[in-house]
Amino acid sequence: MLRSYRRLSDVPHLPLLLFWSLFARLHIGGQAIAITFLVAGWTGSYALAGLVSGGLTVGTALAGPVRGRMADTRATDRLMLVCGLVFAGGLATIALLPGRLWWLAVPLAVATGLFQPPASQIGRALWPRITSGPVRDTMYATEATLQELLFIVGPLLAAATVGLAGAPFAVALMAGISLAGSIGFAMALRRAGLHRVPERGDTGPEVGRRRSLMAQRPLLLIALVSLLLVGGLGAVDLVIVAWARELGTPGLAGGVAAVWAAGSAIGGLVAGGLIGTPRLTRRAFAAAAGLAVLVPLLPPALSLPSPWLVAPAFFTAGLAIAPTVAAAMTRLGELAPEHRRAEAFGWLTTATTTGVSLSAPLAGWLIDTGGPASGVAGATVMALAAALLTFGVPRAAPRGVDVA
């Protein structure tokens, strides 16, 4: 298993590229928390705070394919720098707004989200250019695992900054991190000589630029799988927060979520060390089964005095998350046309952000009507639907034995 990870360090420039690709995304997990505290402090309303943070999500979803298409056709270092500057400037402007002008934060958030630095699209489209076979599979699994850690570190950093220095400073810090990450990733791309658009020959009419990638059934199915799966995971996050608040211990929500993410990280580390072709369908059904296990352990099915008593179940439920995400990214990287790979991952960004946006109100309604168990049941149905859709995704060319 360790041999697979050692191979990553042998790929020229890969460790530095991976580090800056992830650092350029560190702000994503924390920006919503920082903005929520900022707007709630201005208005006293969490609904209005959600409107502003949702504006960032909408902008990001709308521009995902566009930024990906730009990464396929333009120098990626310049793209990262321009997007990083505009995005950081937008966040800084929101942080400096006077409270009485809070309503300006809504259009500013949408416009800022349009320039979310495309570090994930560029990085995920880059890995197949510099890796292949089992090394590429390990690369995607490693990225998915470290992404889970970002979802822990980012929110904790934002929350701690709010407590120590206030919400405006926290938003400004997220702006600074995004800018630093964008500059660092741009410099790493240039240093590795991978910032230029690769030359390509005739791509044929079937993958011409005028035809949407979502018109290709395999790519559409992977996007839908990601939308449903990530939407279900977002619903579970909401359940954890709601349950902790009902018990009067809202602080435990972060701890339980961290346990869940830790399970995903460990699962990703193990999956990344396996040799063979990752089985997307098998992993997707394992993720759905993990969520199903949680349903009878939550109220009203079972009322426990503390979420910590269910923490082992959350850890187990998380084990298949990062491996499933990694398998989906691997399959997308293999099926997408090489000259439009970043655009394909842009669509994946749109799908995942849309899934979170759509699942939040649904999960909230289920929690209000049937408690946390109903919320997780809804998440399980979404994950199961995602697993069923994977049957329609073509399998990649065999490279040896299949792995879980």
C-alpha positions in Angstrom: 0.0 0.0 0.0 2.8 2.4 0.9 4.5 1.7 -2.4 1.5 3.3 -4.2 2.1 6.5 -2.3 5.8 6.4 -2.8 5.2 6.4 -6.5 3.5 9.8 -6.2 6.6 11.4 -4.9 8.6 10.1 -7.9 6.4 12.1 -10.3 8.2 15.4 -11.1 6.6 18.4 -9.5 3.6 16.5 -8.3 3.9 17.0 -4.5 4.2 20.8 -5.0 1.3 20.9 -7.5 -0.9 18.9 -5.1 -0.1 21.1 -2.1 -0.9 24.4 -3.9 -3.9 22.9 -5.6 -5.4 22.0 -2.2 -4.2 25.2 -0.5 -6.0 27.2 -3.1 -9.2 25.5 -2.0 -8.7 25.8 1.8 -11.0 28.9 2.0 -14.0 27.1 0.5 -14.9 25.2 3.6 -14.6 28.3 5.8 -16.0 31.1 3.7 -19.6 30.2 4.3 -19.1 30.2 8.1 -17.3 33.5 8.1 -19.9 35.2 5.9 -22.8 33.7 8.0 -21.4 35.2 11.2 -20.7 38.5 9.4 -24.2 38.9 7.9 -26.0 37.6 11.0 -24.1 40.2 13.0 -25.3 42.9 10.6 -28.9 41.8 10.4 -29.6 39.4 13.2 -31.0 37.0 10.6 -29.6 33.6 9.7 -31.9 33.5 6.7 -30.3 36.6 5.3 -26.9 35.2 6.1 -27.8 32.1 4.2 -29.0 34.2 1.3 -25.5 35.8 1.0 -23.5 32.6 1.4 -25.9 31.0 -1.0 -25.1 33.7 -3.5 -21.5 32.5 -3.5 -22.6 29.0 -4.2 -24.9 30.1 -7.0 -22.1 32.0 -8.7 -19.7 29.1 -8.3 -22.2 26.7 -9.8 -23.0 28.9 -12.8 -19.4 29.6 -13.7 -18.0 26.1 -13.1 -18.1 24.8 -16.7 -17.1 28.2 -18.0 -14.0 28.4 -15.9 -13.2 24.8 -16.8 -13.5 25.6 -20.5 -11.2 28.6 -20.0 -8.7 26.3 -18.3 -8.8 24.0 -21.4 -8.0 26.8 -23.8 -5.9 29.4 -21.9 -2.8 29.6 -19.8 -3.8 28.2 -16.4 -1.4 30.3 -14.4 -2.9 33.5 -15.7 -6.4 32.2 -15.2 -5.6 31.4 -11.5 -4.1 34.8 -10.9 -7.0 36.7 -12.5 -9.6 34.7 -10.7 -7.7 34.8 -7.4 -7.4 38.6 -7.6 -11.0 39.2 -8.4 -12.4 36.6 -6.0 -10.2 37.9 -3.1 -11.2 41.5 -3.9 -14.9 40.5 -3.8 -14.6 38.9 -0.4 -12.6 41.8 0.9 -15.3 44.2 -0.3 -18.0 42.2 1.5 -15.9 42.2 4.7 -15.6 46.0 4.5 -19.3 46.8 3.8 -21.1 48.8 6.5 -23.9 46.8 8.1 -26.6 49.2 6.8 -25.7 48.2 3.3 -25.9 44.5 3.9 -28.1 44.0 0.9 -25.2 44.9 -1.4 -23.5 41.7 -0.2 -26.0 39.5 -2.1 -25.1 40.7 -5.7 -21.5 41.0 -4.6 -21.5 37.4 -3.4 -23.0 36.1 -6.7 -20.4 38.1 -8.7 -17.6 37.0 -6.5 -18.6 33.3 -6.8 -18.4 33.6 -10.6 -14.6 34.0 -10.1 -14.0 31.2 -7.6 -10.4 30.2 -8.5 -10.7 26.9 -10.6 -8.0 25.1 -8.6 -10.0 21.9 -8.5 -10.8 21.8 -12.2 -7.2 22.6 -13.2 -5.7 20.1 -10.8 -8.1 17.2 -11.6 -7.6 17.7 -15.3 -3.9 17.9 -14.8 -3.4 14.6 -13.0 -4.0 12.4 -16.1 -1.4 14.4 -18.0 1.4 13.6 -15.5 0.2 10.2 -14.1 -1.3 7.0 -15.5 -2.7 3.7 -14.4 -2.5 2.8 -10.7 -0.5 6.0 -9.9 -3.4 8.1 -11.3 -5.9 6.2 -9.2 -3.8 6.8 -6.1 -3.6 10.5 -7.1 -7.3 10.9 -7.2 -7.8 9.0 -4.0 -5.2 11.1 -2.3 -6.8 14.3 -3.4 -10.2 13.1 -2.3 -8.8 12.2 1.1 -7.0 15.5 1.6 -10.1 17.3 0.4 -11.9 15.8 3.4 -9.3 17.2 5.7 -9.8 20.6 4.2 -13.5 20.4 5.1 -12.4 20.0 8.7 -9.6 22.6 8.8 -11.3 25.3 6.8 -14.4 25.6 9.0 -12.4 25.3 12.2 -10.1 28.1 11.1 -12.9 30.4 10.1 -14.8 29.7 13.4 -11.7 30.3 15.5 -10.9 33.5 13.7 -14.5 34.8 14.2 -14.1 34.1 18.0 -10.6 35.7 18.2 -10.8 38.6 15.8 -14.4 39.0 14.6 -16.4 38.1 11.5 -15.0 40.9 9.2 -11.5 39.7 9.8 -12.5 36.1 9.2 -13.9 37.0 5.8 -10.8 39.0 5.0 -8.6 36.0 6.1 -10.5 33.7 3.7 -9.9 36.3 1.0 -6.2 36.3 1.8 -5.9 32.5 1.8 -7.7 32.3 -1.5 -5.3 34.8 -3.1 -2.2 33.2 -1.6 -3.3 29.8 -2.8 -4.1 31.1 -6.3 -0.7 32.8 -6.6 1.1 29.7 -5.2 -0.7 27.3 -7.6 -0.1 29.6 -10.6 3.7 29.7 -9.8 3.8 25.9 -9.3 2.1 25.4 -12.7 4.6 27.7 -14.4 7.6 26.2 -12.7 6.5 22.7 -13.8 5.9 24.0 -17.4 2.3 22.8 -17.2 0.6 26.1 -17.5 0.3 26.0 -21.3 -2.6 24.4 -23.2 -1.4 21.0 -24.5 -1.3 20.6 -28.2 -3.9 18.4 -29.7 -4.8 17.1 -33.1 -8.1 16.7 -34.8 -10.7 15.9 -32.1 -13.5 14.9 -34.5 -17.0 16.2 -34.8 -18.3 13.9 -32.1 -16.5 15.9 -29.4 -16.6 19.3 -31.0 -16.6 22.3 -28.8 -20.1 23.4 -29.8 -21.6 20.2 -28.3 -22.2 20.3 -24.5 -20.4 17.7 -22.6 -23.6 17.0 -20.7 -25.0 15.7 -24.0 -22.7 12.7 -23.6 -24.6 10.2 -21.6 -21.6 8.8 -19.6 -20.5 12.2 -18.5 -24.1 13.3 -17.6 -24.5 10.1 -15.5 -21.3 10.9 -13.5 -22.5 14.4 -12.9 -25.8 13.1 -11.7 -24.1 10.5 -9.5 -22.0 13.3 -7.9 -25.0 15.6 -7.5 -27.0 13.0 -5.6 -24.1 11.6 -3.6 -22.8 15.0 -2.4 -26.3 16.2 -1.9 -26.9 13.3 0.5 -23.7 14.0 2.3 -24.7 17.7 2.7 -28.0 16.5 4.2 -26.1 14.5 6.8 -24.1 17.6 7.8 -27.3 19.4 8.4 -28.7 16.5 10.5 -25.6 16.5 12.7 -26.0 20.3 13.4 -29.8 20.0 14.0 -29.4 17.0 16.4 -26.7 18.7 18.4 -28.8 21.8 18.7 -31.8 19.8 19.9 -29.7 18.3 22.6 -28.5 21.7 23.7 -24.9 20.9 22.8 -24.3 22.6 19.5 -20.5 22.5 20.0 -20.6 18.7 19.6 -21.7 19.1 15.9 -18.2 20.0 14.8 -16.7 17.0 16.7 -19.1 14.4 15.3 -18.6 15.9 11.8 -14.9 15.6 12.3 -15.3 11.9 13.2 -17.3 11.4 10.1 -14.7 13.1 7.9 -11.9 11.2 9.6 -13.6 7.9 8.6 -13.7 9.2 5.0 -10.1 10.2 5.2 -9.0 6.8 6.4 -11.1 5.1 3.8 -9.5 7.2 1.1 -6.0 6.4 2.3 -6.7 2.7 2.2 -8.3 2.9 -1.2 -5.5 4.9 -2.6 -3.0 2.2 -1.7 -5.0 -0.5 -3.5 -3.8 -1.6 -7.0 -6.3 -2.2 -9.7 -9.3 -0.5 -11.3 -11.6 1.2 -8.7 -15.2 -0.2 -8.8 -17.4 2.9 -8.7 -20.7 0.9 -8.3 -19.4 -1.2 -5.4 -18.1 1.9 -3.6 -21.3 3.9 -4.2 -23.5 1.1 -2.7 -21.1 0.9 0.2 -21.6 4.7 0.8 -25.4 4.3 0.7 -25.2 1.3 3.1 -23.1 3.3 5.5 -25.8 6.1 5.6 -28.5 3.5 6.0 -26.9 2.1 9.2 -27.2 5.5 10.8 -31.0 5.7 10.4 -32.1 3.4 13.3 -29.5 5.0 15.6 -31.0 8.5 15.5 -34.1 10.0 17.0 -37.0 9.4 16.9 -36.0 5.8 16.2 -33.5 5.8 19.1 -33.0 8.6 21.5 -29.5 8.8 23.0 -28.2 11.4 25.4 -25.2 12.4 23.3 -24.2 12.3 19.7 -20.9 10.9 20.8 -22.5 7.6 21.4 -23.2 7.3 17.7 -19.8 8.6 16.7 -18.4 5.1 15.9 -21.3 4.6 13.5 -20.6 8.0 11.8 -16.9 6.9 11.5 -18.0 3.7 9.8 -20.4 5.5 7.5 -17.7 7.8 6.4 -15.3 5.0 5.3 -16.7 4.7 1.7 -17.1 8.4 1.0 -13.7 9.5 -0.2 -13.1 6.2 -2.1 -16.4 6.8 -4.0 -15.6 10.4 -4.8 -12.1 9.3 -6.0 -13.6 6.6 -8.2 -16.0 9.1 -9.8 -13.2 11.5 -10.5 -11.1 8.8 -11.9 -13.9 7.6 -14.2 -14.6 11.2 -15.3 -11.0 11.8 -16.1 -10.9 8.7 -18.2 -14.1 9.3 -20.1 -13.9 13.1 -20.7 -12.2 14.2 -24.0 -8.6 15.1 -23.2 -8.9 18.6 -24.6 -12.1 19.3 -22.5 -11.1 17.6 -19.3 -11.1 20.8 -17.2 -14.5 21.7 -18.5 -15.8 18.3 -17.5 -14.5 18.8 -14.0 -16.1 22.3 -14.1 -19.4 20.5 -14.7 -18.6 18.2 -11.7 -18.2 21.3 -9.5 -21.6 22.6 -10.7 -23.2 19.3 -10.0 -21.8 19.0 -6.5 -22.7 22.6 -5.5 -26.2 22.1 -7.0 -26.6 18.9 -5.0 -25.8 20.7 -1.8 -28.1 23.6 -2.6 -31.0 21.3 -3.5 -30.6 18.9 -0.6 -30.5 21.5 2.2 -34.2 22.6 2.1 -35.3 19.0 1.5 -33.3 17.8 4.5 -34.5 20.6 6.6 -38.1 19.7 5.8 -37.5 16.0 6.7 -35.8 16.9 9.9 -38.7 19.3 10.9 -41.3 16.6 10.1 -39.6 13.4 11.2 -36.5 14.2 13.1 -32.8 13.5 12.4 -33.5 9.9 11.4 -35.8 11.1 8.6 -33.1 13.5 7.4 -30.6 10.7 7.1 -33.2 8.4 5.5 -33.6 11.1 2.8 -29.8 11.2 2.4 -29.7 7.4 2.1 -32.3 7.5 -0.7 -30.2 10.1 -2.6 -27.0 8.0 -2.2 -28.9 4.8 -3.2 -30.1 6.6 -6.4 -26.6 7.6 -7.1 -25.4 4.0 -6.7 -28.1 2.8 -9.1 -27.1 5.4 -11.7 -23.5 4.1 -11.7 -24.7 0.9 -13.5 -25.1 3.1 -16.6 -21.5 4.5 -16.4 -19.1 2.7 -18.8 -16.2 0.9 -17.2 -12.7 2.0 -18.0 -10.4 -0.2 -20.0 -9.1 -2.9 -17.7 -5.7 -2.5 -16.1 -5.6 -5.6 -14.0 -7.7 -6.8 -11.1 -10.6 -4.8 -9.9 -10.5 -3.3 -6.4 -13.2 -2.2 -4.1 
